[in-house]
Amino acid sequence: MAGLVTVFGGSGFVGRYVVRLLAARGWRVRVVVRDSRRALYLKTAGDLGQVVLMPGTLSDAASVARAVAGADAVINLVGILAERGKRTFERVHAEGARVIATAARAAGVKHLVHMSALGADAQSPSAYARSKAAGEAAVRAAFPGVVTFRPSVVFGTEDGFFNRFGQLAQISPVLPFFTNIVPHAPGGGGTQFQPVYVGDVAEAIVRSLEGEGHEGATYELGGPRVYTMRDVLELVNRESMRHRWVKGFPFIIGHVTAAILEAIYSVRDLALRVLTIPSELLPDPPLTRDQMRLLELGNVLTGGRPGLSAFGIEPTSPDVIAPSYLKRFRPVQQNKKLRLAARDS
Ligand SMILES: NC(=O)c1ccc[n+]([C@@H]2O[C@H](COP(=O)([O-])OP(=O)(O)OC[C@H]3O[C@@H](n4cnc5c(N)ncnc54)[C@H](OP(=O)(O)O)[C@@H]3O)[C@@H](O)[C@H]2O)c1
C-alpha cells in the first residue's frame, strides 16, 4: 500500500535513487531539504506534484515535526563522512536521528527506515562508526519497530567511491592503497569491501516499507563479492584506461597524510572564517584520520544479519555497473579510438 512518505537526506546520492523508486511505486514523497535549490531536480522524479520539497533541518525539531506530520512512513538517509565545525558525527548521526525517530513516533508514523552503516559499533576506534551505533540505539529507543540498514560502501553513477579513484587516475601516476602486509603477499591487497549497488539498496528500502515482517530488523547490505582495495583500483585502472601504478603503502603513511590534509583544510576554513566567507560549500579533506581508522577495519558483511536476499534481491556486481560510469575518466583519444573501432567493425 503506497501512501505518503517523508524522506530526510533525499537530496544525497542514495536519496535520489530512493526518491525515484518511491515515486515509481506510487508513493507521494515529501523530501526534507535544507536548500531547495540544490534539490530541485528531484521534483521531476515523479508525476506533477508527486514529489514535494519541504524546507527543514535536523537542528530545528519543529521543522522535523512538521515534515513527518501525516506521513505513513519516514526514511532517514542523512549522513556525513567528515566532521567540520559544529557539524559533528554525534550531532548528525546520533542526535539528528533521535530527533527524527522521536518526531515520527509522536506523529503516529507506521514505518521508520533508518540508514546506518556496516561496522556501526559503540566500541569502534572510528568516531564515524561509534556515532552510527549511537544513532541506531537512539532510534531504536524512540521507535522500536525501526528497520535499520547497514550497507557496505555503496556504488553507482554518482558515487564517491569508484569516481574518487577515477578522478585520481586522471591526475596521478600512482593509485595508492594501504596495507600492513607486504603488498604482493596473500592478504596484501589492502582493505576489504563488499560494494553494494545503490539501485539494490534503494530497492531493499522500498520493499521494507511494502512487505511484511521487517519491523525491528537490522539488515546488512553488501554486493556479490569481496574486493580488496587493490581489486578496486585495478578495476578503475582498467576501465579508465589510464594504466597507473597501483601501489601499496603502509597504513602509517596514510595516517600521516590524513593528518597533514586535515591541518591544511582547517587553516583554509580558519582563513575563510576570518574573511567571513562561508566554508560549508567547499569540499571536505579528501582523507581524514577517522576514515583511515575505518579503512584499517575493513567493510565486509559479518554474515550475522539478514541481507538483500531477505527482500528477494540478487546483488548487482560492480563489474557490471562501474564500467559504464568509469568511462568518463578515460583519456579523450581512447574513447574516440573505441568509437571509430566500433564504427569500422
Ligand atoms: N554512500 C555510501 O557508500 C554509504 C555507505 C554506508 C552508509 N551510508 C549511509 O547512507 C546514507 C546516505 O548516504 P549518501 O551516500 O547518500 O550520502 P550523501 O550523498 O552525502 O547525502 C547525505 C544527505 O544527508 C543530508 N545531510 C547531511 N548533513 C545534514 C544535516 N546536518 N541536516 C540535514 N541533512 C543533512 C544531505 O543534505 P544536503 O544536500 O542538504 O547536504 C544529503 O541529502 C548516510 O546515512 C550514509 O552514512 C552511505
The ligand as an SDF file (V2000), in Angstrom:
LIG
                    3D

 48 52  0  0  0  0  0  0  0  0999 V2000
   27.4280    6.0970    0.2130 N   0  0  0  0  0  0  0  0  0  0  0  0
   27.9520    5.1040    0.9090 C   0  0  0  0  0  0  0  0  0  0  0  0
   28.9030    4.4140    0.4700 O   0  0  0  0  0  0  0  0  0  0  0  0
   27.3830    4.7420    2.2540 C   0  0  0  0  0  0  0  0  0  0  0  0
   27.8710    3.6060    2.9330 C   0  0  0  0  0  0  0  0  0  0  0  0
   27.3570    3.2810    4.1830 C   0  0  0  0  0  0  0  0  0  0  0  0
   26.3610    4.0700    4.7480 C   0  0  0  0  0  0  0  0  0  0  0  0
   25.9130    5.1730    4.0750 N   0  0  0  0  0  0  0  0  0  0  0  0
   24.8680    5.9860    4.7100 C   0  0  0  0  0  0  0  0  0  0  0  0
   23.7890    6.1340    3.8060 O   0  0  0  0  0  0  0  0  0  0  0  0
   23.1690    7.4180    3.9940 C   0  0  0  0  0  0  0  0  0  0  0  0
   23.1200    8.1400    2.6590 C   0  0  0  0  0  0  0  0  0  0  0  0
   24.4500    8.2720    2.1710 O   0  0  0  0  0  0  0  0  0  0  0  0
   24.7720    9.0740    0.8420 P   0  0  0  0  0  0  0  0  0  0  0  0
   25.9600    8.4290    0.2320 O   0  0  0  0  0  0  0  0  0  0  0  0
   23.5380    9.2840    0.0570 O   0  0  0  0  0  0  0  0  0  0  0  0
   25.2570   10.4670    1.4600 O   0  0  0  0  0  0  0  0  0  0  0  0
   25.2680   11.9160    0.7440 P   0  0  0  0  0  0  0  0  0  0  0  0
   25.2220   11.7980   -0.7260 O   0  0  0  0  0  0  0  0  0  0  0  0
   26.3900   12.6620    1.3760 O   0  0  0  0  0  0  0  0  0  0  0  0
   23.8910   12.5520    1.2160 O   0  0  0  0  0  0  0  0  0  0  0  0
   23.6960   12.8780    2.5480 C   0  0  0  0  0  0  0  0  0  0  0  0
   22.3650   13.5470    2.7290 C   0  0  0  0  0  0  0  0  0  0  0  0
   22.2960   13.9640    4.0860 O   0  0  0  0  0  0  0  0  0  0  0  0
   21.9140   15.3400    4.1320 C   0  0  0  0  0  0  0  0  0  0  0  0
   22.5360   15.9750    5.2940 N   0  0  0  0  0  0  0  0  0  0  0  0
   23.8380   15.9490    5.6560 C   0  0  0  0  0  0  0  0  0  0  0  0
   24.0070   16.6280    6.8040 N   0  0  0  0  0  0  0  0  0  0  0  0
   22.7760   17.0820    7.1730 C   0  0  0  0  0  0  0  0  0  0  0  0
   22.2800   17.8340    8.2660 C   0  0  0  0  0  0  0  0  0  0  0  0
   23.0840   18.2940    9.2330 N   0  0  0  0  0  0  0  0  0  0  0  0
   20.9530   18.1070    8.3070 N   0  0  0  0  0  0  0  0  0  0  0  0
   20.1210   17.6680    7.3300 C   0  0  0  0  0  0  0  0  0  0  0  0
   20.5310   16.9510    6.2630 N   0  0  0  0  0  0  0  0  0  0  0  0
   21.8340   16.6690    6.1970 C   0  0  0  0  0  0  0  0  0  0  0  0
   22.4240   15.9350    2.8330 C   0  0  0  0  0  0  0  0  0  0  0  0
   21.6450   17.0800    2.5450 O   0  0  0  0  0  0  0  0  0  0  0  0
   22.2490   18.4010    1.8260 P   0  0  0  0  0  0  0  0  0  0  0  0
   22.0570   18.1490    0.3590 O   0  0  0  0  0  0  0  0  0  0  0  0
   21.4200   19.4930    2.3570 O   0  0  0  0  0  0  0  0  0  0  0  0
   23.6990   18.4770    2.2420 O   0  0  0  0  0  0  0  0  0  0  0  0
   22.1560   14.7880    1.8590 C   0  0  0  0  0  0  0  0  0  0  0  0
   20.8330   14.8160    1.4200 O   0  0  0  0  0  0  0  0  0  0  0  0
   24.0050    8.1230    5.0590 C   0  0  0  0  0  0  0  0  0  0  0  0
   23.4170    7.9090    6.3090 O   0  0  0  0  0  0  0  0  0  0  0  0
   25.3390    7.3980    4.9980 C   0  0  0  0  0  0  0  0  0  0  0  0
   26.0370    7.4650    6.2150 O   0  0  0  0  0  0  0  0  0  0  0  0
   26.3860    5.5250    2.8470 C   0  0  0  0  0  0  0  0  0  0  0  0
  1  2  1  0
  2  3  2  0
  2  4  1  0
  4  5  1  0
  4 48  2  0
  5  6  2  0
  6  7  1  0
  7  8  2  0
  8  9  1  0
  8 48  1  0
  9 10  1  0
  9 46  1  0
 10 11  1  0
 11 12  1  0
 11 44  1  0
 12 13  1  0
 13 14  1  0
 14 15  2  0
 14 16  1  0
 14 17  1  0
 17 18  1  0
 18 19  2  0
 18 20  1  0
 18 21  1  0
 21 22  1  0
 22 23  1  0
 23 24  1  0
 23 42  1  0
 24 25  1  0
 25 26  1  0
 25 36  1  0
 26 27  1  0
 26 35  1  0
 27 28  2  0
 28 29  1  0
 29 30  1  0
 29 35  2  0
 30 31  1  0
 30 32  2  0
 32 33  1  0
 33 34  2  0
 34 35  1  0
 36 37  1  0
 36 42  1  0
 37 38  1  0
 38 39  2  0
 38 40  1  0
 38 41  1  0
 42 43  1  0
 44 45  1  0
 44 46  1  0
 46 47  1  0
M  CHG  2   8   1  16  -1
M  END
$$$$
